[in-house]
Amino acid sequence: MTAVEWLQRWENDLVRADHADLSLLLQLAFPWTSAYFTGDRSWACTRPEFRVIARVAGQAVGHAGILRRFVRVDGVDQLVGEVGLLAIHPDWAQSDLARQLAVRVSGALIELRVPFGYFTCNADTAAAYNGVGWTALPPETTIRTPTVHSPFQALMIGSVSMVLAATADISRWPAGKVIDRHGFET
């Protein structure tokens, strides 16, 4: 099996070649939004501050971006490490890479000393993260967020909200059914 090299990088430590490499991975992983990832652009909405990257033979095959921010849960501010741009190269889709990435992201959130990790995803991605300590919030949870298409509040329908107790106990997650993200998705 080919060895995977794992990197953790602050956004300002990435060079243009890193962004170009990640751009190619993100185009493959998200073909429906590949127009965002042109040239050396390796972000779609809000740019992450920290990244977890898997490389094989110098090419990015896995990626997650993390941004520390506050979300509001039924009006209660909660600091999270928001995770986004979760990507696995299609050639690695049937491997254990997604689970390995989930474990590395969980470790990075602990190193960043945030109480919780948070991200929204589809049911398939949620299944991979459930097995490594992430908890799916109830399906009736509503996520309100601006989008790149509209600066006004939009509801995310059909998304699963995932929470990781990174440095706090999960019992400290605010009770509530409405999560307001007052900024673009990572």
C-alpha positions, 0 to 999 in steps of 0.5 A: 500500500502507498504511504500517506504523508499527513500534514497540518498547515496554517493558512499563511504557511501554504505556498502557491503550489500547495493551493494549486494542488489542493485546488485540483483535489477540491475540483475532483471531490466537488465537481458540482462546485468546481468553478470555485476552485480554479487556478490556485484557489483552494477555498470556496466560501470562507477561507480556513485558517488551518488545514489537515492534508493527506498526500501520496507521492506529493499529490493531495488525496485528502483535505479538511479546513478548520476555522475557529468561530462562534455559532449561535445555538438558540441564541447562545454563543458557542465557540467551535472549530468549524470544519469544511472542505472535507475532500477525498480523492475519488481514487481513494474513496474506497480506502480507509482514508476518510476515517483516517482524516476524521481522526486527524481532524479530531486531533487538530481540533484538540490541539487548537483548544476549541471546546467543540468541532462542528460541521455540516455534511451529507449522510454518507460523510456523517457515517464516517465521522460517527465512528470516530467520536463525532455526534450527529445532532437531531435531524430537526436541527435547522442551520441558518447561514448566508450563502455565496449566492445570497448574503441573506439568511438561507436554510440548509435543508437535508444537511446533517450537523455534526459535533465533536467534544474536543476539549469540553464534554458533550453535555456542555453543547447548548441545547437548541434546534436552530444553529446560526452561522453568521458567516459563510460556510468553511 
